């Protein structure tokens, strides 16, 4: 019996060495740079097929030195209500001083609050804005709103933010607007999901380089758009007048009540840097997701 067991064990070991491994995970107590010296040399190809698979040389979502946090939303009346989390990571090889300037929705300066922190290389600075930014003004619905600039004095950083609503089990997040990558557009597109399982609907968070005024009789609209159903049928157009650099709009206010699922063509009407849109979807009082709008300035048909 012992001989049979040993034979079976030998077969198992042989099988393990012959069968190809599709995924292998290993951990080491030394830096990646030291391990890299032991790796086999990579074989590269310059074929057009490989270039198409790997993409062009133009990269997105790279570290930068200037971000815009397009909106801050804090519910001060409910302990587990809406609030915003912000995190910044120093990608520089040396100590890097990071500054976060906070503004009211209708202001671009001077900031009403400034926070600074000197970060070590690879260090992360996490900010709970419920605790840090309660000086932001309260809107008519009781929510504190605003926006922020994130800048550095020495080198690149990365950043992300989350919008949390623990009371309703909602959470969403994204990366701030990368000013160096020209994420502000004159035209953009985004989807809307309203009704059915999407009980929370769709919220659009806009950031404008320059609002044009809130008087619909004397000011031009800051944002305009067209609404389409998923089958491409036109539904209606809309105009938004505002004094605010940052604003939150319920998609249901922009579309005909008969429309539930479709898309927007969005136009930022100022002749400055345009604007930015971030969209948040909520469904079944359980799920939420957020995505950036897509810039269509250079769309060629």
C-alpha positions, 0 to 999 in steps of 0.5 A: 500500500505504501508503494502504491501511495508513493507511486500516486504521489509521484504521478501527482507531482509529475502532473503538476510540473507538466500542466501549464499554470495560467495564473501564478501569484508570488510575494517577496520581501524585497522591492520590485526593482531588485526582483526585476533584475532576475526576470527573463528578458522580454521579447518585444514586437513592433508589428502594427497588430501588436501596436493596436493591441497595446494602444498608442503612445498617448496615455490617460490618467497619468500623475499631474500637478493640478486637479479639480475636485468638481463637487463636494457634497455634505449632509450636515444634518444626518450623521450617516448622510452624504459626504465626500472623501478625498485622497491624494498620493505623492508620486514624486521621488521627494517630499511634496507639499500638496495644497487643497483650496476649497471654494463655494459653488459660485466662487473661484477665489479667494478660497474659503479654506486651505489645507496643506500637507507635506507628503513623503514619496508614495505617502497618501493623504486621506481627507474626510471632508465632513470633518475638514470642510464644514465651512462650505456654504449650506444650500437651500436643501440643507446640503453643504456644497462646493469644489476644490483645487488640488495643487503641488509645489514640487512634482506629480500626484494622483488623487481619487474621491468617493461620494458616500451615502451610508444611510442609503447604502450608496457609494460612488467615486472617480478621479478628479478633473485633470487640468493638464490633460484638458478634461474640460470640453465644449461638448460632451455626452452621457447616458441617463437611467431614470425609472424602473429599477433606477429608483435613485435615478441619474444625477449630473455633476457639472463643473464650469470654467466660467458660468454665464449667469442665472437670469434666463431673461438677460443671460445666455445659458451656461449649459445646453443639450439635446435628449435622445432615447436609446433608439436614437429618437429625439425627445427634447432639448434643455438649457441651464442658467447658473452663477455657479462653477459647480452644480448638481442637476437631476436628470429627471429635470432635463428630460420629458417625463415619458423618457426613461433610458437614453443619452444626452448631447451636452454643450458648454456655452462659455467661450473659455475652457468649457466644462466637465460632467460627471454622472451618478446612477442609483438603482433599487435603493441598493446600488450606485455607480458613477462615470465621467462624461465623454468629451466629443470635441474632436469627434470625427464622423 
